[in-house]
């Protein structure tokens, strides 16, 4: 584990592969810590010539938690009301830029999943000169595009749990709703990562602040239309949390973007798909870095 001061907060990160490799920054989703990027997945990317860095976003894991900010009225925000969050997705993108400064990276390939995809999009919009390529996975340009099904939203907003065992059980139940129906559910891994996440930092209020950032950040479609960075959009055709329309809209918004979809994939990255996903990301980063 490494620590860096970035955008006025402390970011915890680790890395895989040679520092001489193509820099690839992985950004995780809502309430999820960097350990949700499986080490084997990171190593597969590193084996293809990437210097991979994963990190804890603000308000999760071992990075800075903004406890003093409290939690905005999420009920009002989910109902369409106005909300003033402690920060926006653009601020989280600036965290990523600050981490890149600490790493000595002038630019990088940026890959994000779910909320991480929204942050990656915001990074490309706010820091186009530092974005070598953009990969947006299971994400959307705006909260109104590809919204969650009722069952998925219910799973997402199950609330806090009283202890470690309850958190682990609840995590398994959530992934039964949003995980890929076309692939076996790895309940052992889900439980293990949920337990490790609880041990590192359990902060339901941080989850709420991140969700508030999503709800208040607005639609990025018009801004994405101004990008000229090589882009790959990956989406599961069975995703109930960010439905396929979100990925289609992201690809349609960005000039020249490639859309790659998988039947039976939902809001996770099934292990059998890792080789194809890694190959697609590698093709993108190699093409982007060619003179």
N, C-alpha and C positions, 0 to 999 in steps of 0.2 A: 504494500500500500504506500502511496505517495500523497503528499499534500501540497496544494498550491493556492496562493492568494489570487483570486480572479474576480474582477468586477466588485470588489469590496467585500467578498465573502471567501470562506475557505472551501476548496473543492478537494475531495479525496478521489484518487484515480489509480489505476494500474495499467500495465501495457503488456503487449505480446509481440514477438517478432523483433527483427533488427531495426535499430534506430535509422538505418540507411534505407529502409523500405518506404513505400508510398504511404504517407501519413493518412490514417483513416480513423476518424472520430465517431464512436458509437454513442448515440443518445437514447436513453431508455424512456419508457412511457410513464403514465400517471401512477404515482405512488410506488413505482417499481425501482429497486436499487440496481446498481451496476451488476450485481451478481445474477440478475435475471438474464444477462448476456452469458450464455453458457460458455465455460472456459474452452470446451472442445470446439465450439463454433468459432470463438475468437482465434484459436490455434489454426483452424482450417483457413481462415482469412490470412493469418500471418504466413502460413505456408505458401500462399500465393503471392508473396512479395509485399505484403502490407505491414506497416508498423501500426498496430491496432492499439488504441487507447479507449478504455471504457471508464465511466466516472459516475459518481452519485450526483444527481441534480440537487439543487438547493431544496431543502425541506424533506429529503429522504436520506437514509443511510448515515454515513459518517461526515457528510458535508454539512455546512451551516444550516441550522433550522431557525426560522424566523419566529420564535415562540412569542415574542412581544407583539407581533402583528395580529394575534388572535385568528379568528375564522370569520370571513364574511357571511352574509345571509345567503346561503346556497339555495334555500327554498325559493326565495324571491328571484334569484338569478335563473334557476331552472324553469321558473314560471314565466320568464321573459322580462322580468323587472330589471331596473338599473342596478348596477353593482360597482363598487369601487374596491378592487382587489389590492392586496399589498404589492403585487407586481404582475406583469404581463408575460406572455410567451417571448416577446422581444427581449425582455430583461434576462430570461433564461438563455436565449440565444447569445446575449452579450456575455453571460457566464462562460459559455463555450468558447467565445472569442478570447476572453481573458485566460482561460486554461491554455489555449493555443499559444498565447503570449508567453506563459510560463514554460511551456514545452519548447519554445523557440521555433514554432511553426509559423511561417509567414502565411501559409495556406494549407488546406487539407481537403481530403474527400470526406464528406459529411453524410452519415447514415443514421436515420432515426426511425424508431418504431412507435406507432400509435401517437401519444402526445409527443414522443421524441421525434416523430416525423413532422409534426407541426412546428416543433422547435427548429428542426433542420430546415424546413421551408422558410421560417422566419430568419434563420441565419443567412441563408442564400439571398434573401431579400435585403437584409440589413448590411451584409458583408459580402457582396458579390465578388469583389476582387480577391477574397480569401477562400472562395469556394471553388475547388478544382472540379468536383462533381457532387451531385446530390442524389441520394437514394432515400426515397420516402416509402416506408412499409406500413401497411394497414392503417393509413392515415387519411386525412381529408383537408381541403383548403378552408373549411368553415364548419361550424357546429350544425348548421342546417342541412349539410350535404352528407347523405349516407348516415342518418342518425341511428342510434341504437334501437333495437327492438325493445318492446316492453319488458320481456324476460331478461335481456342483457342489461338494461338500465337498472332493473331490480337487483340483479346480482352485483352490479357495480356499487350500488348505494346501500349495501347491507348494513353499514354502520360499523362501529368499533366492536371488538370482542374483548372479553374480560381477562383472558390469560393466554399464554403461549399455545396451549393445546387447542383452545377454541379458535385462535387465529389460524392455526394449521388446518383444522377441519374446515373452517369457512373458506380458506383459500382453495382447497380441493373442490368444494361445492361450487365455487365461482367458476373454476376452470371447466367443470362439467357442463356449464352453460355456454361459455364463450370459447372453449377449446375446439379444435378441429374435429368434426364428426367423421371425416374420412380417414382418420389415423388413430391408433391406440392412444389413450390418455395415459401419460406416464405419471400416475399418482404418487409414486415413490419420490420422483424428482420434484414434483410440485410441493409435496410436504417438506422435503429437505430444504428447498430454497425458501419456503415460507418460514420455517423454523430459524434458518440462518438470518433471514431478514429481521425477524422479531428480535433476535439476539443482538444484532448490530444496532437497530434503532426502530422502535415502534412508535409512530407518531401520526395518529388519525387526523390531527389538526393540520399537519403538513400536507396530507392528502387533500384536505379541504381547500387549502390555499392554492395548491396546484390546479385543482379543478376550477377554482374561481378564475385563475389566469386563463384557462381554456375558454370559459364562458364569456369573459370580458374582452378577448383579444380580437374579435371581429373576423370578417372573411378576408382571405388572402388572395382570392382568385385574380383580381385585377393586377395586384403587385406581382404575382407569379408570372403573369403574361409578359412582364418586362425582363424576365431572366434570359440569359444566354448561356447557362452552364449545362453541360451534359447531365442528363437526368434519367434515372430509372425509378419507376413506380411499381411496387410489388404489393399484391393484394390477394387475400383469400376470397374465393367466390362464395363461401359459406359463412362469412364473417357477420355475426349478429351485433357486435358492438360498434364497429365502424363499417357499415355495409358497403358492398362493392361500389356503389355509386360514388363514394368518397374517393376511392382510388382512381376511378375513371375520370372524375372531375379534376383531380390533381394532374393527371397526365394530359388531359385536354387543355388545361390552363397554361402549361409550360411548353413553349415552342420546342419541338423536336424530342419531347420526352418519350421514352419507351415504356409501355405498360406490359407487365408480366403477371398473369393471374394463375391461380391454382385451384382446380376443383377439390372440394373436400377440406380445404384449408380455411380456418376461421381466424380467431384473434390470437394466434400464437405462431411459432415457427416449428412445425413438426420435424423431428430429426431426419426422416427419410428425404425431406426436401432440402436439407442443408447443402449437399453437393451442387444441386442446380442453382440454389440461391447464391452460394459463394462464387460459382462460375459466372453468373450474370453480373455480380458486383465487380468481380475481377475484370471481366471484359469492359465494363464501364470505366473503371479507374485506369486501365491500361490505355484505352482509347483517349481518355481525357488528358493523359500525360504525354502522349506522343507529340513530338515537335511539329 
